[in-house]
Amino acid sequence: MVSRSYSNLLDLASGQFPSLCRGEKRFPRVKTVAGVLSELDDEASNSVSSDAPSSVNQERVIIVGNQLPLRVHYKSESENGGRYFSWDQDSLLLQLKDGLAEDVEIVYVGCLREQIDPSEQDSVAHTLFENFKCVPTFLPPELFTKFYHGFCKQHLWPLFHYMLPLSPDLGGRFDRSLWQAYVSVNKIFADKVMEVISPDDDYVWVHDYHLMVLPTFLRKRCNRVKLGFFLHSPFPSSEIYRTLPVRDEILRALLNSDLIGFHTFDYARHFLSCCSRMLGLSYQSKRGYIGLEYYGRTVSIKILPVGIHMGQLKSVMNLPETEVRVAELREQFKGQTVMLGVDDMDIFKGISLKLLAMEQLLLQQPDKRGKVVLVQIANPARGRGKDVQEVQSETSATVKRINAAFGKAGYRPVILIDTPLQFYERIAYYVIAECCLVTAVRDGMNLIPYEYVISRQGNANLDRALGLGPTVPKKSMLVVSEFIGCSPSLSGAVRVNPWNIDSVAEAMESGLTIPDSEKQLRHEKHHRFVSTHDVAFWARSFLQDLERACREHVKRRCWGIGFGLGFRVIALDPSFRKLSLEHIVSAYKRTKNRAILLDCDGTMMMQSSVSTNPNVEAVKVLNSLCKDSKNVVFLVSGKDKRKLSEWFSSCENLGIAAEHGYFVRYDNDADWEICKPISNFDWKHVAEPVMQLYAETTDGSFIETKESALVWNYRYADRDFGSCQAKELLDHLESVLANEPVSVKSGQYIVEVKPQGINKGLVAERLFATMQQKGMLPDFVLCIGDDRSDEDMFEVISSARTTFSLSPVAEVFACTVGQKPSKAKYYVEDTSEILRMLEGLASASEQATTNGIPTSKQGIFDK
């Protein structure tokens, strides 16, 4: 039965999908908490914190993929008919279990390759779970077609391979009904995972672009789920990805994972760029790990290419039929040099470009005719439609043309094999090929070069079939496209731009003419890498990083917020909570010596506002608070003193700290004081030219010159470029100012240089010390800020009790804006909520006046 808590998401669909799972057998859930076992997907569970303790171990891993690693077989009528299942040894999901310890239980969730009649689904599900630990997701044919052949293959697959839907013929226009089917299928997968998961113990590993919104469904059901996601396809640049109408929904869904894996740095970089440009998120690299901060959670990024299954490949190489086939092919191509291509028959594999390069080679090198053969193995296409038909017809026509032009009796320059081959037959072609060509125009990982390298390493039986002695050094040659995932890890390959036909033809010639000694060195290098970075290494490394990424779960309090695909989890310190208006007003009323410290930008004023001036309501409420003789109110800002004096001139008793506390003024009549005298500002002559250079080369950035500091602001620059420039500038300034008494820090859209020791914490320390000298130990402290610079104030306030700067019974409210990791113990949602709270405090002061308690004040710092 479809979860009630997801009705809002299923409204996206046609309205018929909630009945899809009715009648299916549900596996018993594992009870993980004491007491009554309740539905984990109950609506109420989405709005409460997830505080149950969790232990980190990998006793069970739930692997979720589009297809289960199973094959379906049908017995002949003579054997009484029937259906039976076996493991699909070629499935990556099955092969990765080699990277796990033997005592780790693996449960698979996915679709079957065959449609199962609804009347048989319960019995099939029971059989698969009992015999294979597989949980099948039975999708109605119409829904599966819309999901897989529709949204996955018509929208995501072309877009992720850099094909824009510029016309209905190229990928097709965005069809929202296909997106609705995609969401609904991911929801069904989530239902199946929840049937078998033990949320506190199990790890969930989701695979590939078919299930990119699944993390949101699982995170909503269980805030602490230990969830990893690996993308097996390319991730496009932000300029391509941003054309997808549901771009934000998919990004936010992926960010509900704990660990996101990519094959190459380029794919990860594109994803991070999309998060920066579209969601405004920044990332940090620390000790080799890349992490995105997302609502208090750190989403880790993993970069590691998948490998091949060495055991399976070597076992097939040892088969007698492999040796026989190698001997046959050696005889067939006697006196000829074989180049090999192995590709799926789809538009991104570049088969036709490779054939054109072969034609160019034969035109330019007549001596190669009759001696060089290109064997092109074309695997069946995974998709379907007009694109596949066009590739097939173009490939066939090109092969015929080349063979007609350059072929002769007993010689065909191009041999196209477009019928399915057994794995041992493919290995036999690898073994006899002098050079392997993988020239896809865009591809994910592509393991063909890895298989080729291991096959060329051979064994004693294959050496005998080739007529090689046991001491003959092995050699191989690879020509690979720059645009495939395995290219960066094959440093000995000849890399080509597949669109450049001349370049590919030259690379083919190099593959044939490079000296054997060079081929041997390249082969040794590749073999060493491929044999040590196999699929087991990849799986083991990913799960180790997933365990590391989930270690902090037990220490965090998690809250789920948002609706539909906008759902996300906020991870907070257990003591972190929202500041209640009733709570603070109650404390305010019963205290007498109050210290109130308020940040300016982002606290009293909205940072995103077009106007940079404080609004009338903010000034009015500050004035009201300042009139109460029990209050000392300080505005603490990074702005310069001139601007702050102008903005708050009507607040006579308001204390102001400018430039992060370098300047302090206790009220309108007082003079500005320097909190910490600095005698030397010569460093400005060094820092300013450097900042000017970056301001000139970063459109939209500018320099703010203050008396005590210099600030490079890139708020109006391109986010991605500005962030990149900020990192460069930070590094540059730290280098040139290494011997100066300054600190260089980055903030929200800024890089700032200021004297060491100047921070907002100084203001709090000075205020408490002054009040203590006047015999006024604060018994109420309210401090509100929104960014990293305010954390210094929170730290001072938190430790003030231990330094006896506060009354022993003081009520302390350190409060940050928004739910995010902070040294503050409280949070408020936004500026409007802060104003409402301050208005409540001001009303309490006015009420005290009405009741006969005097609030007219003489400045407490008056001499």
Secondary structure, DSSP 8 states (H G I E B T S, - for coil): ---GGGHHHHTTS-S-GGGTTTT---------SSS----TT-GGGGSS-B--------SEEEEEEEE-SEEEEE--GGGT--EEEEE-TT-HHHHGGGGS-TT-EEEEEEE-SS---GGGHHHHHHHHHHHH-EEE----HHHHIIIIIIIIIIIIHHHHTT----STTTT----HHHHHHHHHHHHHHHHHHHHH--TTT-EEEEESGGGTTHHHHHHHH-TT-EEEEE--S----HHHHTTSTTHHHHHHHHTTSSEEEESSHHHHHHHHHHHHHHH---EEEETTEEEEEETTEEEEEEE------HHHHHHHHTSHHHHHHHHHHHHHTTT-EEEEEEEESSTTS-HHHHHHHHHHHHHH-GGGTTTEEEEEEEE--SS-SHHHHHHHHHHHHHHHHHHHHH-BTTB-SEEEE-S---HHHHHHHHHH-SEEEE--SS-S---HHHHHHHHHH--HHHHHHHT--TTS-----EEEETTSTTGGG-TTSEEE-TT-HHHHHHHHHHHHHS-HHHHHHHHHHHHHHHHHS-HHHHHHHHHHHHHHHTGGGGG-EEEEE-SGGG-EEEEE-TT-EE--HHHHHHHHHT-SSEEEEEESBTTTB-TT-S--S--HHHHHHHHHHHTSTTEEEEEE-SS-HHHHHHHTTT-TT-EEEEGGGTEEESSTTS--EESS-----TTHHHHHHHHHHHHHHSTT-EEEE-SS-EEEE-TTS-HHHHHHHHHHHHHHHHHHTTTSSEEEEEETTEEEEEETT-SHHHHHHHHHHHHHHTT---SEEEEEE-SGGGHHHHHHHHHTTTTT-S-TT-EEEEEEESSS--S-SEEES-HHHHHHHHHHHHHHHHHHHHTT-------TT--
